[in-house]
Amino acid sequence: MFPLACVSLLLTPLALGVANEELSDGSCALSLRAETQSSPTPLQFVGGPSIEATEFVQASQVRSRDDMPSTKDCRWELFEQPLSHFDPTNVTFQQRVCIYDGYVDGDGGPIFFYPGHESPVDFYINNTGLMWEVGKEVGALLVFAEHRYVGESSPTLTGMSGCLKYLTTEEAMADFAKIAWNLTRVATEDGSYAAPTSKIVAFGGSHGARLSTLMRLKYPHLISGAIASSMIANNMVDTPKEEWGNYYRVIRKGMDLVPHCGDGMNGYQEKKASLIAPVLNAAIPGLCKPVETDMDLIGLHQALTTNYLDKLARSSLPFESNYMTAGSYLENPVVLPPWALQALCEKFNETAAGVTITGDMDKLIYTMKMKGVTIEVDWGTTLNNEYSAEELSKSGMPELIAAILAAQQSIWGEGKHSFIPQRVSMQGPADVCTRELNSSKAWGVLVANDLNYAAEAPPTGLVYSAPPWQSFARDWTVKEKIQEQEAATARTVLKWATEEGLPGARPGKIDLYADEFKFSLKSMVREMSNVFFTVGELDPWGGSGLTEEMAIQHPSNGFALIKRGGHHVDLFFSTDQDYEELRQVREDEKRFIKSIIKGK
């Protein structure tokens, strides 16, 4: 069964090129020549005030960096770090650190510290506005440190034995702790930062939130408190089966804020290309390669249904942003509009109104109807009413696909982007590295080394995650999914070593019956103190398990659920478009930070 393209055209290695143009790797670029418009519809946010749909699509210029603090204000320093803090070697590398002392007034003031994560540190310097704004108010020294193996802070790997094994969270935290120690305990040449009484507050969003909280837990003598926004608390080992689908449930929640979007984004499933192809090709003339075979349908589905939809969901921000699309890997990243997912939905909600869905979508047992065409879905099995090509044409489904493609084109723009990894043949022994590691791959290595596997399952009837595409049997278990992930990671690690010249990554075995797990924040959070946690209501990672009950187990902690909030929306610079709930969370964080500085 091949789910068809009643789903979004997203920024993929295959997608978003000029019509009828092939990419350098021979794959097809998808685009549409026209755009479908729909009229504004009032939206009611869960727990928030009514907002007109036009508010989602109003576009202003992306905020200029010229009048905002950024990397241009940094004093860059290189900090020498050992390759390993726990397995001594003679190898060292230079870690890049941004220091800004323009707000400092006298000795002993606070230090705000951002432990960088999977992107070059420039990315966090330019976007963590909360740090700059509160830092200015309290006279803080600002420090942003780049993560090992990322950006310009990587050791020379070529010729090194087992070069990937030193890319772990433990080693990275030890790097950050050494910097923190030197900031407060060791004087520079002029003695400016010999500040043993200074309080260090760590800031972090997403994986940076994990790092800031773990720094507070593991190095409490250095880190006095932490701001942890959009922290991903769960991983496979400690996520109950019923919570594995929370990520996609939040995406669906964001869709459902616009009438018909959630149902309209579901796809009809049909394996007969001979019936579907002519209708699709007639409705979508902008495809660079006509749909002809079943494999073409699979390719179209894959090009339309990647994980980039989560970038729109995470970009539930009241202002334009290229944060989720940049990743620091693109020279000209797409600028997403305010409330990006809802802006997309609003553009085709009228066309999607013809779709009706009944049944239990969480259990993937439901019926979809659209003007005479009926599709019955029961997990991985799909039945239809044997409609004809003419009935399919009259159903409105091809027009819906075209409308969604047009909406995507208007959101993402045109252009070709490829993330195809460089392949390098092995030129030496399997235990010696023959090349350097690209920053974009460092995250995958870190996940493998830390066994930090995310728990994601296919609920809510979203076709792009539904069986059989992720190989979830109806009676799947957490244990077998962990075992599958371990096996897949082992294959990936072997490929790195034998095909790409990067050995040393070492997936381990997870003890499903252990009381504690190495970096299971769900179990460790009860030991944390002086941490303010925030979760965005519309952030897919907000469903990762962190709740207010968990967060405030220690009375010194704080917690805020940000109504209508996307991925660490509170960490960005303040704007005129900010809404009251967001402003209030930032005020609460500011009070929390001041209490840490005062030692309360």
VOKE-211153 format. One record per residue (C-alpha): residue in three letters; x, y, z. Coordinates in steps of 0.001 Angstrom, whole numbers, padded with zeros to 6 digits, always signed. Layout:
% residues N
AlaXYZ/...
//
This chain:
% residues 600
Met+000000+000000+000000/Phe+001435+003365-000946/Pro+000189+006438+000960/Leu-000389+009231-001516/Ala+000536+012835-001316/Cys-002308+014459+000625/Val+000519+015604+002821/Ser+003036+018381+002830/Leu+005838+019124+000372/Leu+008739+019839+002648/Leu+012383+020816+002473/Thr+014028+017471+001722/Pro+017121+016227-000090/Leu+014773+015616-003034/Ala+012390+018510-002878/Leu+011848+022178-003594/Gly+013634+022841-006823/Val+012508+024597-009977/Ala+009898+022691-011970/Asn+011225+020211-014522/Glu+014777+020409-013180/Glu+016846+017506-011911/Leu+019178+017789-008956/Ser+022869+017008-009095/Asp+022307+013524-007716/Gly+019779+012735-010434/Ser+016749+012932-008174/Cys+013718+014990-008983/Ala+012917+018463-007711/Leu+009274+019055-006877/Ser+007516+022365-007187/Leu+004210+023854-008225/Arg+003548+026751-010552/Ala+000503+028177-008818/Glu-000590+028939-005297/Thr-003936+028168-003714/Gln-005332+030886-001460/Ser-008029+030604+001170/Ser-009880+033142+003229/Pro-008917+033956+006840/Thr-010624+031878+009501/Pro-010786+032732+013225/Leu-008601+030405+015292/Gln-009055+029441+018909/Phe-005861+028393+020674/Val-006054+025857+023436/Gly-005693+027824+026646/Gly-005144+031088+024788/Pro-007084+033994+023320/Ser-008766+033960+019928/Ile-006459+034925+017074/Glu-007402+035699+013510/Ala-005789+033513+010873/Thr-004400+036605+009199/Glu-002124+037050+012183/Phe-000364+033856+011199/Val+000437+034964+007682/Gln+001316+038588+008290/Ala+004970+038868+007368/Ser+007445+041477+008465/Gln+011124+041638+007664/Val+013336+039287+009652/Arg+014742+041263+012541/Ser+018006+042900+011618/Arg+021135+041749+013390/Asp+022616+045233+013117/Asp+020846+046588+016170/Met+020975+043342+018178/Pro+023931+041775+019991/Ser+025466+038902+018077/Thr+028761+037262+017140/Lys+030016+040669+016009/Asp+030212+041631+019705/Cys+032193+038568+020787/Arg+035758+038509+021956/Trp+036762+035105+020630/Glu+039134+032978+022679/Leu+040534+029505+022122/Phe+040573+027256+025158/Glu+042853+024224+025103/Gln+041058+021006+026049/Pro+042328+017430+026368/Leu+040904+014915+023933/Ser+039658+012972+026957/His+039207+014052+030559/Phe+038801+010444+031698/Asp+041146+008448+029433/Pro+044329+010540+029348/Thr+046023+010982+025989/Asn+048585+013440+024702/Val+046091+014895+022227/Thr+044496+018306+022777/Phe+042264+020592+020729/Gln+041225+024227+020759/Gln+037676+024951+021888/Arg+036099+028132+020577/Val+034577+030444+023201/Cys+032724+033752+022795/Ile+033090+036182+025714/Tyr+031195+039443+026056/Asp+032042+041713+028999/Gly+030262+044875+027887/Tyr+027652+044558+030641/Val+030111+043844+033467/Asp+030296+046510+036160/Gly+032791+045636+038878/Asp+034114+042354+040247/Gly+032119+039351+041433/Gly+029167+039839+039109/Pro+027153+036947+037658/Ile+028283+034839+034721/Phe+025796+033553+032149/Phe+027060+030418+030430/Tyr+025662+028707+027323/Pro+026975+025156+026710/Gly+026774+024786+022938/His+025392+021658+021357/Glu+024881+020259+017865/Ser+025453+023400+015776/Pro+028367+025861+015644/Val+028159+028158+018659/Asp+027458+031208+016454/Phe+023923+029857+016085/Tyr+023201+030146+019824/Ile+025001+033454+020280/Asn+022763+035069+017669/Asn+019481+033638+018918/Thr+019609+033340+022716/Gly+018166+036773+023365/Leu+017085+036037+026935/Met+020731+035714+027937/Trp+021673+039054+026394/Glu+018647+040928+027704/Val+018786+039725+031309/Gly+022594+039854+031219/Lys+022451+043549+030406/Glu+020048+044185+033279/Val+022115+042396+035927/Gly+025604+043222+034645/Ala+026561+039657+033708/Leu+029586+038346+031877/Leu+028294+036334+028890/Val+030094+033176+027786/Phe+029121+030866+024916/Ala+031230+027717+024470/Glu+031205+025529+021364/His+030595+021790+021725/Arg+033499+019455+020972/Tyr+033608+018036+017423/Val+031304+020860+016227/Gly+032111+023965+014205/Glu+035734+024946+014706/Ser+036155+023069+018007/Ser+037204+019645+016833/Pro+040466+017789+017312/Thr+042312+016616+014224/Leu+040845+013174+013643/Thr+042787+011921+010642/Gly+045269+009308+011818/Met+043701+009029+015276/Ser+042764+005623+016639/Gly+039046+005298+017415/Cys+038499+008998+016844/Leu+034718+009038+017407/Lys+034708+007524+020885/Tyr+035526+010830+022566/Leu+032346+012516+021344/Thr+030154+012010+024422/Thr+028064+014167+026723/Glu+030345+013298+029666/Glu+033414+014597+027825/Ala+031560+017706+026613/Met+030385+018556+030128/Ala+033914+018162+031415/Asp+035013+020660+028735/Phe+032402+023140+029904/Ala+033245+022557+033567/Lys+036911+023316+032901/Ile+035942+026599+031261/Ala+033608+027460+034155/Trp+036371+026704+036652/Asn+038786+028974+034835/Leu+036235+031780+034670/Thr+035794+031860+038421/Arg+038861+030254+039983/Val+041759+031003+037632/Ala+042857+034501+036695/Thr+043604+035605+033180/Glu+046764+037599+032513/Asp+045285+040829+033823/Gly+043294+039126+036572/Ser+039984+040384+035212/Tyr+038031+037185+035718/Ala+039425+035845+038952/Ala+035901+035775+040372/Pro+035466+033037+042974/Thr+032287+034673+044306/Ser+030554+034941+040928/Lys+027438+032853+040433/Ile+027247+030996+037130/Val+023807+030488+035586/Ala+023671+028026+032670/Phe+021236+028546+029792/Gly+020125+025994+027232/Gly+017391+025106+024769/Ser+016559+021638+023461/His+019701+019495+023856/Gly+021328+022556+025400/Ala+018697+022324+028131/Arg+019836+018778+028858/Leu+023405+020008+029091/Ser+022586+022955+031355/Thr+020609+020766+033768/Leu+023218+018013+033784/Met+025912+020630+034417/Arg+023940+021866+037421/Leu+023517+018268+038642/Lys+027084+017069+038082/Tyr+028992+020291+038837/Pro+026885+022111+041462/His+030025+023732+042910/Leu+030446+025547+039583/Ile+026900+026000+038262/Ser+024544+027773+040673/Gly+021395+027475+038588/Ala+020059+026776+035114/Ile+017405+027822+032615/Ala+016257+024719+030721/Ser+013856+025380+027844/Ser+012288+022557+025818/Met+014368+019911+027534/Ile+013857+016432+026081/Ala+013429+014352+029211/Asn+012510+010952+027795/Asn+014325+008505+025628/Met+013414+004974+024580/Val+014390+003271+027785/Asp+012182+005268+030132/Thr+009194+006193+027952/Pro+006014+004162+028552/Lys+004503+002750+025367/Glu+001459+005003+025602/Glu+003717+008094+025530/Trp+005773+007145+022474/Gly+003392+009005+020198/Asn+003380+012286+022105/Tyr+005705+013934+019590/Tyr+003217+013452+016757/Arg+000218+014205+018940/Val+001563+017695+019524/Ile+002075+018200+015776/Arg-001528+017153+015202/Lys-002639+019500+017982/Gly-001000+022377+016153/Met-002683+021374+012898/Asp-006086+021182+014507/Leu-005926+024844+015486/Val-006858+025517+011850/Pro-010166+024004+010680/His-009804+020893+008495/Cys-005984+020959+008467/Gly-005410+017811+010514/Asp-007797+015723+008429/Gly-006710+017344+005178/Met-003074+016481+005800/Asn-003905+012783+005910/Gly-003290+010798+002755/Tyr-005333+008402+000770/Gln-003609+005073+000283/Glu-003708+003364-003088/Lys-001309+001007-004810/Lys-002607+001252-008395/Ala-000391+003798-010112/Ser-002224+003118-013373/Leu-005342+004684-011833/Ile-003789+007407-009686/Ala-000947+008621-011920/Pro-002968+010272-014711/Val-005097+012166-012203/Leu-002093+013342-010220/Asn-000116+014393-013264/Ala-003078+016386-014567/Ala-003596+018129-011217/Ile+000103+018802-010539/Pro+001833+019725-013809/Gly+004791+021185-011909/Leu+006297+017796-011084/Cys+009637+017502-012865/Lys+009021+013797-013507/Pro+005505+012461-014131/Val+004215+009782-011778/Glu+004067+006522-013748/Thr+004849+003522-011546/Asp+004236+002287-008026/Met+007850+003158-007239/Asp+007174+006715-008417/Leu+004339+006889-005895/Ile+006667+005697-003150/Gly+009277+008264-004153/Leu+006689+011037-004203/His+005435+009961-000810/Gln+008937+009954+000639/Ala+009704+013359-000833/Leu+006516+014785+000656/Thr+006563+013141+004066/Thr+009840+013667+005879/Asn+010535+014822+009404/Tyr+010781+018440+008272/Leu+007124+018919+009157/Asp+008344+019100+012738/Lys+010303+022238+011837/Leu+007016+023977+011093/Ala+005492+022707+014333/Arg+008510+023711+016414/Ser+008415+027140+014762/Ser+005301+028128+016716/Leu+006830+031546+017248/Pro+005091+034933+017130/Phe+007736+036322+014789/Glu+009464+035353+011545/Ser+012451+033088+012039/Asn+015045+031068+010149/Tyr+016199+029307+013303/Met+014633+025910+012632/Thr+015540+025917+008952/Ala+019119+027081+009240/Gly+020729+024442+011386/Ser+023853+026453+010553/Tyr+024275+024246+007484/Leu+022567+026371+004814/Glu+023973+029575+003399/Asn+020520+030981+002589/Pro+018090+029371+005020/Val+014363+029628+004467/Val+012646+032285+006591/Leu+009487+030837+008105/Pro+006513+033094+008832/Pro+005064+033592+012320/Trp+003178+030476+013503/Ala+004585+028531+010551/Leu+002500+025350+010794/Gln-000746+027266+011155/Ala+000259+029584+008299/Leu+000688+026522+006115/Cys-002631+025049+007208/Glu-004523+028274+006680/Lys-003542+028323+003019/Phe-005367+025098+002172/Asn-007974+024704+004922/Glu-010838+025530+002566/Thr-009753+022897+000061/Ala-009350+020357+002863/Ala-012915+020862+004058/Gly-014127+018055+001818/Val-012309+015399+003845/Thr-014134+013686+006690/Ile-012525+011144+008993/Thr-014292+008933+011500/Gly-012963+006238+013812/Asp-010060+005967+016236/Met-006994+007591+014714/Asp-004806+006866+017733/Lys-005403+003175+017077/Leu-005157+003706+013319/Ile-008610+002302+012681/Tyr-010590+004889+010774/Thr-012509+005735+007602/Met-011781+008670+005281/Lys-014305+010004+002797/Met-014090+012662+000107/Lys-016967+013127-002336/Gly-017684+009527-003177/Val-014244+008104-002488/Thr-014031+006011+000680/Ile-010810+004658+002222/Glu-010882+002310+005223/Val-007661+002068+007240/Asp-007047-000675+009790/Trp-003420-000300+010911/Gly-001365-001279+007850/Thr-004324-002596+005849/Thr-006189-000273+003493/Leu-009404-000943+001589/Asn-011262+001308-000857/Asn-014576+001370-002648/Glu-012970+000570-006015/Tyr-013506+004067-007316/Ser-012738+004931-010912/Ala-010301+007521-012221/Glu-013267+009756-013026/Glu-014617+009444-009472/Leu-011148+010173-008126/Ser-010938+013297-010271/Lys-014310+014503-008995/Ser-013491+013782-005358/Gly-011365+016908-004972/Met-008394+014896-003697/Pro-006032+015932-006552/Glu-006930+019574-005954/Leu-006215+019126-002257/Ile-002758+017726-003062/Ala-002117+020661-005384/Ala-003278+023128-002726/Ile-000971+021642-000105/Leu+001959+021692-002514/Ala+001209+025320-003347/Ala+000997+026197+000336/Gln+004327+024513+000972/Gln+005887+026354-001939/Ser+004692+029667-000510/Ile+006153+028795+002919/Trp+009470+027293+001849/Gly+010120+029191-001373/Glu+012155+027730-004197/Gly+015645+026342-004145/Lys+017593+023122-003996/His+019223+021848-000848/Ser+021105+018617-000507/Phe+022286+016926+002649/Ile+023822+013979+000825/Pro+026781+012849+002948/Gln+030214+012610+001453/Arg+031302+009025+000910/Val+034964+008245+001517/Ser+036512+004853+000934/Met+038631+003394+003693/Gln+042339+004012+003159/Gly+043673+002570+006371/Pro+042997+000135+009217/Ala+039435+000046+010522/Asp+040520+001456+013890/Val+042269+004556+012492/Cys+040373+007577+011160/Thr+041118+008553+007584/Arg+039105+011784+007430/Glu+037634+014609+009473/Leu+034069+014628+010813/Asn+031533+017026+009334/Ser+029727+019002+012033/Ser+026366+017956+010622/Lys+027158+014324+011484/Ala+028413+015002+015006/Trp+024904+014834+016436/Gly+024334+011311+015110/Val+027612+010157+016630/Leu+026741+011736+019975/Val+023359+009979+020011/Ala+025009+006643+019243/Asn+027657+007067+021943/Asp+025198+008242+024608/Leu+022485+005755+023621/Asn+020160+008737+023601/Tyr+017498+007295+021320/Ala+014269+009274+020985/Ala+010986+007447+021470/Glu+008676+008061+018510/Ala+005655+005998+017514/Pro+002852+006540+014988/Pro-000354+007803+016611/Thr-003061+010216+015466/Gly-003375+008861+011951/Leu-000637+011006+010458/Val+000265+009121+007324/Tyr+003899+010111+007294/Ser+004440+008174+010518/Ala+001866+005412+010110/Pro+002576+001715+009590/Pro+004014+000072+007681/Trp+006480+002888+007072/Gln+008129+002690+010479/Ser+007654-001074+010778/Phe+005467-000889+013849/Ala+003399-004035+014276/Arg+000043-003551+015985/Asp+001308-005329+019102/Trp+004814-003765+019177/Thr+006680-003585+022485/Val+009176-001086+023863/Lys+011738-003820+024394/Glu+011741-004969+020773/Lys+011903-001387+019514/Ile+014986-000737+021645/Gln+016566-003908+020318/Glu+015811-002824+016755/Gln+017397+000562+017420/Glu+020490-001065+018903/Ala+020842-003243+015813/Ala+020334-000305+013456/Thr+022901+001779+015330/Ala+025405-001088+015235/Arg+025018-001215+011445/Thr+025491+002544+011195/Val+028604+002486+013363/Leu+030075-000305+011225/Lys+029333+001739+008098/Trp+031087+004793+009560/Ala+034166+002688+010279/Thr+034319+000664+007070/Glu+032903+003042+004426/Glu+033592+006524+005765/Gly+036873+006118+007610/Leu+035456+007153+011003/Pro+035799+004347+013556/Gly+035371+004482+017319/Ala+031655+005098+017879/Arg+030477+002478+020305/Pro+026817+001687+020842/Gly+026278-000228+024053/Lys+023539-002435+025340/Ile+020682-000953+027325/Asp+019708-002717+030525/Leu+015931-002507+030377/Tyr+015676-003548+034007/Ala+018191-001106+035479/Asp+016778+001315+038058/Glu+018794+004151+036587/Phe+020049+004904+033109/Lys+023089+006965+032246/Phe+021370+010115+030964/Ser+017730+009440+031701/Leu+016663+012894+032827/Lys+013222+011572+033659/Ser+014750+009709+036594/Met+017497+012259+037319/Val+015315+015357+037378/Arg+014166+014619+040920/Glu+017730+015254+042085/Met+018026+018620+040352/Ser+017746+021931+042145/Asn+017787+025594+041123/Val+016533+024842+037610/Phe+013729+026679+035811/Phe+012095+024388+033228/Thr+009867+025577+030389/Val+007790+023577+027910/Gly+006065+024940+024796/Glu+002467+023851+024363/Leu+002868+023487+020574/Asp+006439+022167+020620/Pro+006522+018491+019515/Trp+009379+017904+021950/Gly+007143+019294+024688/Gly+005513+015883+024842/Ser+008808+014244+025789/Gly+007761+013529+029347/Leu+008708+016579+031411/Thr+005729+017653+033501/Glu+005276+020269+036187/Glu+004971+017507+038781/Met+008371+016141+037759/Ala+010034+019549+037469/Ile+009131+020908+040897/Gln+010045+017846+042935/His+012699+020104+044448/Pro+011178+023308+045899/Ser+013936+025482+044412/Asn+012904+024607+040843/Gly+010502+026511+038617/Phe+008262+025415+035765/Ala+006195+027120+033049/Leu+004006+025683+030305/Ile+004153+028326+027582/Lys+000728+028686+026024/Arg+000967+028583+022206/Gly+004742+028218+022564/Gly+007070+026493+020121/His+010579+025134+020597/His+012319+027191+023339/Val+010392+030293+022261/Asp+011274+031974+025569/Leu+015007+032010+024786/Phe+014716+034220+021705/Phe+015056+038003+021705/Ser+011953+039916+022780/Thr+009862+041397+019966/Asp+006798+043590+019600/Gln+004914+040497+018415/Asp+005352+038688+021736/Tyr+002075+037858+023465/Glu+001249+038226+027137/Glu+001795+034597+028211/Leu+005269+034593+026663/Arg+006197+037907+028263/Gln+005067+036596+031631/Val+007253+033479+031368/Arg+010289+035624+030597/Glu+009535+037801+033634/Asp+009299+034669+035797/Glu+012640+033466+034450/Lys+014207+036844+035151/Arg+013033+036758+038778/Phe+014356+033210+039101/Ile+017773+034217+037736/Lys+017988+037161+040122/Ser+017176+034910+043063/Ile+020022+032565+042064/Ile+022421+035482+041803/Lys+021424+036671+045262/Gly+021941+033188+046646/Lys+018363+032604+047716/
//
